[in-house]
Amino acid sequence: MPRLSGLLALFTAAFAAVLTKLLPAGLLPELSGALGVPQARAGLLVTGYALASAVAAIPLTAALRGLPRRTVLMAAITAFAAFNAVSALSSGFVLTLGSRVLAGVADGVMWSMLAGYAARMVPEEWRGRAIALVLAGITVAMSVGLPLGAALASAVGWRAAFAALSVVAVLLLLWVRRSVPPFPGEPAARRMPVRRVAALPGVRVVLATTLVVLLGHQAVYTYLAPLSARAGLPHAGVALLVFGAATPVGIWLAGLVSDRPGLGGPRAVLLGCLAGLGLAMAVLGLLGGGALALLAAVAVWGCAFGGAPTALQTSLVASSGPGGAEVATAMQATVYNLGIALGSLLGGLVLAGPGAAALPWAALPLFVLALALVGAGRTERVEDAGPAQGFTDASPGAGRG
């Protein structure tokens, strides 16, 4: 793959961002004791980060569009290094929360750039695989990074885990400077206004689908433990392991098919993923009382959910074009965080009411709705809104200097 080292640097940026966001969730007892606050209040270290990312993504991305792209990316990584170091050294809750909120702002800026940057670094026929490679950083962070971070915190303390993230960010800065091309910012005359990006038919379809998919996914995934208990499993660890192992398979397949128009491209991938999610929920609802059926459904669910973000991002980049990709991705980051929050709330309400057995049946109509949204968007061709000419600047010397 062209510019593999640069794409791996972006993969590492995605890995570091997700790990920075989620690490406190596994360390709440330690953080609570060290900072002198209840665990419920310590949970704001995760919530504050996510809210800051969601709020900052669109306005900051729009404001920074004219600046050199590698400079903005490196500034976001520098913020991760600095604010993770503050978290490692802080002994007060307010200072720690402030550092987390500011790191969340940097997260919102970074996530608006990663997919578009990856797409610009390779020829068009490699675009889906490049985006899939970068987004794989999310899966690796969740399946490998979080357990390693928790193990490090258990062995030498939670401060060491945040310090390690800071060191990773410093090393990543050097890697990005060496391997990621310095693309220029967008000239004012070429910048597509935010409201015009939001009005693009393909962008609307992708954003609506993203929201609905995250609502359905998070409503069930957040409460995988009670679903596992219903199936007779002692805890959710086995189901989470199966989900995590299946996700990279979906990412790989999505990247492969997305770059082959003869196989249907991103739209076919997305329809297949949504059908897989719906099938998994139906199996969980009908047969989820048995351990084998639950694990089989979770494997299909993990594979389908792994492929969905790649198809959505590839479609979004093509739909928005070179003048609007970063703003569109920033909108998706906001929608993504909103979907996580509302999905968890929906699942909690279902669990408190009808119970765990009803969770898959609450999510299934949402995946059917997502299928309908993508199906109804056929004439809008969400993945084919015109060639993203600004994303094919991938000749050996492009962007260097």
N, C-alpha and C positions, 0 to 999 in steps of 0.2 A: 504494500500500500504506500502511495506517495506520502512523503513527509511523516513517516511513522513516528519519529522521535517527538515531533511537535504535537501530534495527536495524543501520544502517551502523556505528554506534559499536561494537556487539557484534561485527559482522563484523571490524572493525579489531582488536578484542581477540583474536579467534580468530587473525587474521593474525599479530599480534605474538607470541602465545604459541607458535605453530608455528615461526615464524622464530627465536625465542629458543631453542627446543628443538633445531632442526636446524642452525643456522648453524655451530657448531663442526665438524660433520662435514665441511664443505667447506674448513675452514681448518686441518686437523690439522698439515700441515707447518709452517705459520707459528706455530701455538700451541706445537707441540713445540719449535721452536727458541727461541722467546721465553721459554718457561717452563722450559727445560732438562730435558725429560723425553722418553723415546721416544714415537713416535706411538701405539703400542699403549696406553701409559699416558694419553696425551692423550685417547684415545678415551673414557676414563672421564668426561670432561666432558659427553658425550652420555648415556652409560649412567647416571651418577649422577643426572642430571636426570630421566630417564625413571623410574628406580626410586623416586626421592623422590615423583614425581607419583603413581605407582601406590600407594605405601604410604600417602600422606597423604590421598588423595582421600576415602575413606569415613569415617574417624574425624573428620577436620576438618570435613567437610560436615555430619556428624551433630551435632557440637559447636556449629556456628555457625548452625544452622537458625533459632534464635530471634531473631537480630540483623537489623536492617533490611538488606534485600538490596542496595540500592545502596551502602551503607556497606561491606559485605563485598566487593563487586565492586571498589570503588575502592581498598580496602586491598590486594587482590591486584594491581591495576595498579600501585599505589605500590611494591609489592615488586619488580615487574618493572623499574620505573625505577631503584630503588636497586641491585639486584643486578646488572643489566646495567652500571650505572656502575662498580660494584666490579670487574667482569670487565674493563672497559675500562682501569682504572687499575692493576690488580694486576700485580705482577711475579713472584709466586710461585705454584707449582702448588697448594699446599694452600689458599691463600686463594681462588684462582680456583675450585677444586673446591667449596669451601664455599659460595661465592656461587651456583654453579650448582645445588647441592643445594637451597638455600633458594628459589631461583627455581622449582625443580621443585615444591616444596611449594605455592607460590602457584599454579602451573599446575594442580595437582590440585584446588584450591579453585575456580579459575575455570571449569574445564571442567565441573564439576558444576552450574554455574549457567547457562551460556549458552543451551542449548536451552530449558530451562524458563522463563528470563527472556523469551526471544523469544516463546514461546507465550503468556505472560501479557500481552504488550503489544498483542496483536491479537485481533480476534474469532475464534471457532473456525474459521470458513470460510477464514481466512487463515493458519491455524497452520502447515500444511505448507510454504507458500511462505516464511513468516517464518523457520522453522528452516533451510530450504534456503539462504536468503540468508546467514544467520549462518555456516553451515558452509562456504559458499563461500570464506570466509576461509582455510580450510585449503588449498584448491586454489590460490588466488592466491598464498599464501605459498610453496608448493612450486614453482609454475611461473614466478612473476615475482619474488617476494621473495628467494628463495635466489640466483638468478643476479645480481640487483642487489646483494645483500649481498656476494657473492663478488667482483663487479666493484669495489665500493667498497673492499673490503679489499685488492684487488690494486693499486688506484690510490693509496690513502693509508694503508694499513695495517689490520691486523685490529682494532686498538683503536678505530678510527673506526667500524667496523661495529657494535660493541657500544655505543659512545656514541650512535650514531644510533638504535638500538633504545631506549635510555634516553630520548632526546628524544621519540621517538614515544609512549612510555608517558606522559610528562608531558603532552603535548598531548591524549592520549586521556583523561586524567583530567578535563581541562576539558570535553571533549566529552561524556563520560558525565554529568558534573554538570549539564550544560545540557539534554541530550536524553533521558536514560534516566530513566523514572519511578521514584520512591523507594518501591517496594513494601515493606510491612512484613514482618517475620519471621513465622514460624509460631508461634502460641500453643502453649504446652506441651500443651494438651488436644487439639490437632489434629495433633500430630506423630505420624506413623506410625513405630513402632519399626523399626530397621534389619532385624531378622530377619523382621518381617512383610512389609516391602517385598520382601525376597529371596524370600519364599514365594509371592508373587502369581504365578499361572500364566503370565500374559502376560509378566511381567518375566523369569521363568525362560527362556521361549522366546527372548526378545530377547537376553538375555545369552549363552545357549548358542549362538545363531546368530552373534552378534558374534564370539565366540571362534573358532568354526569358520571363518568367513569370513576373519578376519585370519590364521589359520594358513595357509590355502590361498593367499591373496593374497601374503603376505609371503614365503612359501617360494619363489615364482617371481619376484616383483618385485625382491627383493634381488639376484637373480642374472640380471638382464636382460642384463647385458654378455656372459656366456658364451652365452646364447641368441641374442643378436644376432650374435656371432661365428660360431655354427653356421649362421646364415642367410646368411653372407657379408657382413654389415655390418661396417665397420671398428671401430665403437664403438657404445655404446648411446644416443648422443645423439639420433639420429633417432627411435628407438623411444620414448624418454622424451618427446620433443616431441609425438609422436602421442598418447601416453597423456595428457599434460597438456592437449592441445587437446580431447580427447574428454570429459574429466572434467566440465567445466562444462555440456556438453550433457546429461549424465546428471543432474546436480544440478537443472538447470532442468526437465527432464521429470519428475523425481521430485516436485519441489515442486508442479508443475502438477497431476499426477494424484493426489497425496496428498490434495488438498483437494476432490476430486470423487468423492464416494461412488458415483455412478453408474458410474464407471470402475473401481471396485474399491477405491479408497483406498490407504492405505499397504501393506496386505497384498498387493494386486495388484502394486504397485511392487516390493516385496521379492521376490516370486516371479519377476517378470520379470528383475530384476537378477541373481538367483541363476542363472536359466536362461542369461542372457547370459554370466555368468562361466564356467559349465560349458561352453558352446559355444566360448568363446574358448580354454579349455584343450584341448578336443578338437581344434580346428583347429591349435593350436600343436603338439600331440603328433603329429598325422597329417601336417601340411604345413609345420611350422615350419622345415624346412630351406631354404625359399625365402623371399627377402626380402619379396616382396609379400604372401605368405600371413601371414608373421609380423606385418607392419605392419597388415594388415586385422584380424587377431586382437587385436592390441594396442588398436586403435581400439574394437572391441566391448568389450574388457576395461575400458578406461578409462571408457567411457560407463556400463557396468554398475556398476563400482566407485564411480563418482561418485554414482550414485543410491542405492546401498545405505545409506550412513550417514544420509541424510535419512529414508528409510523406517524404519530402525531407531530413530532418535531420536524421530520422530513417534509410532511405535507405543509406545515406552517411556514417553513423556510421558502418552499416553492410558491405558496399562496401569496405571501407578503412581498416577495421579490427583494432585490438588494437594497432598496430604499427603505424597507420597513421591517426587515427580519428581526433586528434587535428589539424594536419596540413591541412587535408581535410576541416575541419570546418573553419579554418582560410582562406583558399582559398574561401570558400563559403561566408564568411563575406566580403571579398574584392569584389567578384562578386556581392553580394547583394547591396553594396554601389554604385558600378558602374551602376547597373541596375536602381537604384533610380535616379541617376544623369542623365543618358541617357534617361530614360523614361520621366522624367519631361521635358527634352529638346525636345523630340519627340512630346509630347503633346502640348507644346508651339508653335511649328512650325505648327502643325495641326490646332490649335485654331486660329493662326494668318492668316492661309490660308483658307481652306474650312470652318472652323468654328466648333462650339461645336458639331453640329449634326454629324460630321465626326469622332469624337474621338472614339466611340465604333467600327466603321468600321476599324480604324487604328489598334486597339488592337486585334480584332478578329483573323486576320491571325497569330498573334504571339502566341495566345493560341492554334490554330490549329497546328502550328509548334511544340509547346511544346508537344502536344499529339503525333505527329509523332515521336519526339525524344524518348519519353518513349516507344511508340509502337515498334519502330525499335530496341530498346534496350532489347527486350524480351529475346534473347539468352544470353544476358550479365547478366540478373537477378540482376538488380541493388540493390535489397533489400536482395539478398541471395548469396552474394559473399563469403559465408563461415561463420561459427559461430565465432562471435567476442569473443573469449575465455577470453580475458582480461577484458571484460565488464560484466562478470557474477560473479565477486568476491563479492557476496552479502550475505554471511552467516552472522549470528548475530554478530560474532566476527571479521569479516573481516575488515582489515584496522585499527583496534583499537590498541592502545598501548601508 
